[in-house]
Structure formats: structure tokens, C-alpha cells
Amino acid sequence: MLKNYQLPRTVYGTEEHAMFKKTVEEYFKNHVTPHRERWEEQGYCDKETWLKAGELGLLGITCDPKYGGMGLDFSFAAMLIEEQARFGAAAPGISMHSDIVIPYLEKHGSDFIKEKYLPGCCSGELIGSLGMTEPSTGSDVQAIKTFAEDKGDHWIVNGSKTFITIGYTADFCIVACKTDKNAGARGISLIILDAGMPGFTKGKPFKKLGLKTSDTCELFFEDVKVPKENLVGEIGMGFIHMMTELPRERLTIALSAIGSVRGALEHTIEYTQERKAFKQPICAFQNTQFEIAEVATQLEYHCAFVDRCTALLAEEKLTPELASMAKYHSSDMQCKMIDACLQLFGGYGFIWEYPIARYYGDARVQRIYGGTNEIMKLMISRSIYADFFQEMKAAKKHAQKQMAAAAN
Ligand SMILES: Cc1cc2nc3c(=O)[nH]c(=O)nc-3n(C[C@H](O)[C@H](O)[C@H](O)COP(=O)(O)OP(=O)(O)OC[C@H]3O[C@@H](n4cnc5c(N)ncnc54)[C@H](O)[C@@H]3O)c2cc1C
């Protein structure tokens, strides 16, 4: 039940949302939490967990039912992302697969691609990843080097990707490749590489600071022969397609941030009532009360902004600038608030078997992936000053023309 200090959510109001939330909670309680320690050891989660998610309708939530999806609006996907983060469950990487990879295929893929990949993606039989980042470039996507050479009816792909979420478990990866080395952003295309194609190899899952149950790895491509029909979207339009999809990816990070803070707050409220110091529960100290009030307030404030962005995304009106604001501010807030919560656990906060340590470890990358928070600020400020710099550029051009005319 909603407490007086909790903001009524504007996007999750229906009975369907309440029923969906129950399914999600049961899934994480029964099929994810019990395996967490083992998955942390192995560095990835079991395939059966993906299949279970598919069986329960938790994959491809917004995907068209004709491809096996649920055909629901984005608010249901948003609820799943938040709940997963509230449980502190990094795996399975449903959000990457369902809210990033599937939309690329559905929105930009040919009929061949949709029919080949989407039904398996919705059932959990096929898991997909997205490869943009390379060892030598992350923020500057245009500088990628992976090259797909046109050989008539197929490409030959050479290069590598790194930090690929669920890259180790995925059955395919949508890879950003240069198809024209001299065309800048217009020379990038998206091509599906299937695991098992000769020349496509994977590194072992990285040992990470957080998100330990969700694998992240390197991918290597050496003369991989890829059929032409594996192109996603138009040739040379990969960069534009990625820019179109990034607001959704950034909002998923904001949703995960607020879910995670909610989970951490719940654990901390419980702990501060149980733990005693100086013969009283630590929640009796004014410092504890102030810290908890701050976390709760920050959380509810961010929910309001993120709810609005979620509604805008459902209407296809979420701008890259608003998505960047949601991503950067929510993830900054997440790191600060979870740090404050951890402090209230004292030494136990530093011990991995206490859930707060996991929330803390998982939070840090939120400020890095999906575009670093510095890049988010760059995008926002570029938009703010766009007219000014445009005018400056025009004035400079005009002055140069006049000088050239005077010289003649
Ligand atoms: C766990 C994890 C999962 C990931 N999953 C994926 C995935 O599935 N697919 C994928 O393609 N990538 C993925 N990434 C990669 C991630 O998106 C990149 O790490 C991120 O975009 C930053 O790139 P970089 O690491 O190369 O840092 P760099 O670009 O080298 O940046 C280093 C520092 O310089 C700053 N910087 C760079 N440019 C500017 C600038 N113009 N102005 C100001 N500061 C700047 C950055 O903000 C950062 O602080 C993942 C990363 C991690 C850690």
C-alpha cells in the first residue's frame, strides 16, 4: 500500500499493472534470487531463467503479438525494469534484450529479420546483445573501427567490441560496423552477427565491481562471413538508428536507478529499526532520520520526472535531451543515496552478503554506460546553446565572405 511519503505513480495506475507486478515479483523471488550466489561465481545467469521469463511473458513486452510479444505499452516494461532493480537483480539482462535489442529489430529490421529473430527473442530461446563500444572508443561512437567489407552477396567483418552486456550468453549481437570508412557517421551500419559464425569468438565474462550475475565481455571478429540480409535498417544509417534508440536506453537506466534506490531504502529502513547502538535502535538517532528522509525525498522527486519521461516515451515524444537529464540525474542520485544508506549499515554495509553492498556495487556503472554522465551534460548543453552557436557560425561565415569579397 502507498505510504503518505510516497508519490502516487502516474504511469502504473491500472489493475493490469498490479497483476503484472505480482508476476514480476514472483519471477524474481522464485527464479532469480535463489540462484544469485552461484551466478555471481560463474559470471552469468542460466539459460533456463531466460526461458522462464519468456514463458511468463516478461520478454518482448512491447513487441507485436504477431512475433510472440505481449503488445503492451512501455509502462509495463518500465515497471519490470524498476522491480528488477528493486530486487537488486542484475540478471537476467531483460532490459538490454527486451527494451534495447528487440526494438532495434522490430523498428528497423526487415521482415526477414523480424521473422527470424523476434519469436525466439520473445520466448527466451534467442538472446540478443548490442555492440557499439570498442577497446579504443566508447563515447566517440563515430570513431569505431570494426569494418564490414562489401563482398557482393555478403560482408566480411573484422574488428572487436568490448563491455558487451550479455555478450557471453547472447545468441547474436547487433554490431555497429563501418561500411564506408570515408563517410563519417554516414558510414556506420548495423549488422547482426550470430554466435557460432566462423571467426566470431567471445572473451570470458569480465570480473566486475558490480552487476556480477550479468555477463559483460569482449567480442572478436576475424573474417566473419555475414549474409547481406543481416543488415538492420538502412546501409549507412546505423548511427542515426542508434541515436533514435538511445533515449529509450537512457530512460531504462533512470528507471533502474529509482528501482534500485527504492530497494536499498527498504532494506535500510528495516535494518535501522533492528540494529541497536547505545541501547537504542539506530533509527532513534536524528542523523539516521534525516538521512532516510533525504533518500525518500530524492527518490520521490526523481519518480515524478521519470514518470513524465516514461509517458512521453510511450507517446514517442521523449527527446534525447530529456532522456539524458533523466539518465544523468537519476544515476547520480542513485550513487549518492545508496552510499548514504550503506553508511547506516556500518561495517556490515561493506560485507557482500548484505544486500546493500550489492546495490552499492551495481550502482556505479549507471553513471558510465549508456553514454557517460559527462556526455549526457554535453548533449543537454549543446541543445541549450544550439541557436547561439549556429548564429556565431553563420556570422563567422558571413564575415569571411565579406573579407574575401573586399580582398577581390
Ligand atoms: C558493465 C558495462 C556494460 C556495458 N554494456 C555495453 C553494451 O552492452 N554495449 C556497448 O556497446 N557498450 C557497453 N558498455 C560500454 C559503455 O557504454 C562505455 O563504457 C561508455 O560509453 C564510455 O565509453 P569508454 O568506456 O570508452 O570511456 P571513454 O569514452 O574513454 O571516456 C573516459 C572518460 O572521458 C570522459 N569523456 C569522453 N569524452 C568526453 C567529452 N567529449 N567531454 C567530456 N568528457 C568526456 C568520459 O565521460 C569518461 O569520464 C558497457 C560498459 C560497462 C562498464
The ligand as an SDF file (V2000), in Angstrom:
LIG
                    3D

 53 58  0  0  0  0  0  0  0  0999 V2000
   29.1040   -3.0230  -17.2970 C   0  0  0  0  0  0  0  0  0  0  0  0
   29.1360   -2.3390  -18.6240 C   0  0  0  0  0  0  0  0  0  0  0  0
   28.2120   -2.7060  -19.5930 C   0  0  0  0  0  0  0  0  0  0  0  0
   28.2470   -2.1090  -20.8470 C   0  0  0  0  0  0  0  0  0  0  0  0
   27.3860   -2.5450  -21.8400 N   0  0  0  0  0  0  0  0  0  0  0  0
   27.5740   -2.1280  -23.1130 C   0  0  0  0  0  0  0  0  0  0  0  0
   26.8530   -2.7330  -24.1910 C   0  0  0  0  0  0  0  0  0  0  0  0
   26.0190   -3.6290  -23.9970 O   0  0  0  0  0  0  0  0  0  0  0  0
   27.1050   -2.3090  -25.4520 N   0  0  0  0  0  0  0  0  0  0  0  0
   28.0240   -1.3240  -25.7360 C   0  0  0  0  0  0  0  0  0  0  0  0
   28.1980   -1.0040  -26.8930 O   0  0  0  0  0  0  0  0  0  0  0  0
   28.7200   -0.7360  -24.7270 N   0  0  0  0  0  0  0  0  0  0  0  0
   28.5280   -1.1230  -23.4420 C   0  0  0  0  0  0  0  0  0  0  0  0
   29.2590   -0.5580  -22.4090 N   0  0  0  0  0  0  0  0  0  0  0  0
   30.2190    0.4820  -22.7280 C   0  0  0  0  0  0  0  0  0  0  0  0
   29.8330    1.8690  -22.2280 C   0  0  0  0  0  0  0  0  0  0  0  0
   28.7300    2.3640  -22.9290 O   0  0  0  0  0  0  0  0  0  0  0  0
   31.0830    2.7470  -22.3420 C   0  0  0  0  0  0  0  0  0  0  0  0
   31.9920    2.2850  -21.3390 O   0  0  0  0  0  0  0  0  0  0  0  0
   30.7790    4.2120  -22.1610 C   0  0  0  0  0  0  0  0  0  0  0  0
   30.0440    4.7130  -23.2590 O   0  0  0  0  0  0  0  0  0  0  0  0
   32.0590    5.0390  -22.0110 C   0  0  0  0  0  0  0  0  0  0  0  0
   32.9940    4.7440  -23.0030 O   0  0  0  0  0  0  0  0  0  0  0  0
   34.5130    4.4030  -22.6060 P   0  0  0  0  0  0  0  0  0  0  0  0
   34.4830    3.3550  -21.5780 O   0  0  0  0  0  0  0  0  0  0  0  0
   35.2680    4.1390  -23.8460 O   0  0  0  0  0  0  0  0  0  0  0  0
   35.0330    5.7330  -21.9270 O   0  0  0  0  0  0  0  0  0  0  0  0
   35.7400    6.9710  -22.6960 P   0  0  0  0  0  0  0  0  0  0  0  0
   34.9140    7.3740  -23.8580 O   0  0  0  0  0  0  0  0  0  0  0  0
   37.1610    6.6300  -22.8990 O   0  0  0  0  0  0  0  0  0  0  0  0
   35.6220    8.0970  -21.5590 O   0  0  0  0  0  0  0  0  0  0  0  0
   36.5410    8.1940  -20.4840 C   0  0  0  0  0  0  0  0  0  0  0  0
   36.1900    9.4490  -19.6770 C   0  0  0  0  0  0  0  0  0  0  0  0
   36.2870   10.6170  -20.5290 O   0  0  0  0  0  0  0  0  0  0  0  0
   35.0700   11.3350  -20.4940 C   0  0  0  0  0  0  0  0  0  0  0  0
   34.8000   11.9310  -21.8090 N   0  0  0  0  0  0  0  0  0  0  0  0
   34.8690   11.3310  -23.0290 C   0  0  0  0  0  0  0  0  0  0  0  0
   34.5100   12.2010  -23.9870 N   0  0  0  0  0  0  0  0  0  0  0  0
   34.2210   13.3780  -23.3720 C   0  0  0  0  0  0  0  0  0  0  0  0
   33.8230   14.6860  -23.8180 C   0  0  0  0  0  0  0  0  0  0  0  0
   33.6070   14.9320  -25.1230 N   0  0  0  0  0  0  0  0  0  0  0  0
   33.6180   15.6570  -22.8970 N   0  0  0  0  0  0  0  0  0  0  0  0
   33.8130   15.4160  -21.5860 C   0  0  0  0  0  0  0  0  0  0  0  0
   34.2110   14.2120  -21.0910 N   0  0  0  0  0  0  0  0  0  0  0  0
   34.4010   13.2160  -21.9770 C   0  0  0  0  0  0  0  0  0  0  0  0
   34.0070   10.3260  -20.1340 C   0  0  0  0  0  0  0  0  0  0  0  0
   32.8550   10.9420  -19.5870 O   0  0  0  0  0  0  0  0  0  0  0  0
   34.7540    9.4460  -19.1470 C   0  0  0  0  0  0  0  0  0  0  0  0
   34.7110   10.0530  -17.8760 O   0  0  0  0  0  0  0  0  0  0  0  0
   29.1990   -1.1040  -21.1200 C   0  0  0  0  0  0  0  0  0  0  0  0
   30.1020   -0.7000  -20.1350 C   0  0  0  0  0  0  0  0  0  0  0  0
   30.0980   -1.3240  -18.9150 C   0  0  0  0  0  0  0  0  0  0  0  0
   31.1210   -0.9180  -17.9020 C   0  0  0  0  0  0  0  0  0  0  0  0
  1  2  1  0
  2  3  1  0
  2 52  2  0
  3  4  2  0
  4  5  1  0
  4 50  1  0
  5  6  2  0
  6  7  1  0
  6 13  1  0
  7  8  2  0
  7  9  1  0
  9 10  1  0
 10 11  2  0
 10 12  1  0
 12 13  2  0
 13 14  1  0
 14 15  1  0
 14 50  1  0
 15 16  1  0
 16 17  1  0
 16 18  1  0
 18 19  1  0
 18 20  1  0
 20 21  1  0
 20 22  1  0
 22 23  1  0
 23 24  1  0
 24 25  2  0
 24 26  1  0
 24 27  1  0
 27 28  1  0
 28 29  2  0
 28 30  1  0
 28 31  1  0
 31 32  1  0
 32 33  1  0
 33 34  1  0
 33 48  1  0
 34 35  1  0
 35 36  1  0
 35 46  1  0
 36 37  1  0
 36 45  1  0
 37 38  2  0
 38 39  1  0
 39 40  1  0
 39 45  2  0
 40 41  1  0
 40 42  2  0
 42 43  1  0
 43 44  2  0
 44 45  1  0
 46 47  1  0
 46 48  1  0
 48 49  1  0
 50 51  2  0
 51 52  1  0
 52 53  1  0
M  END
$$$$
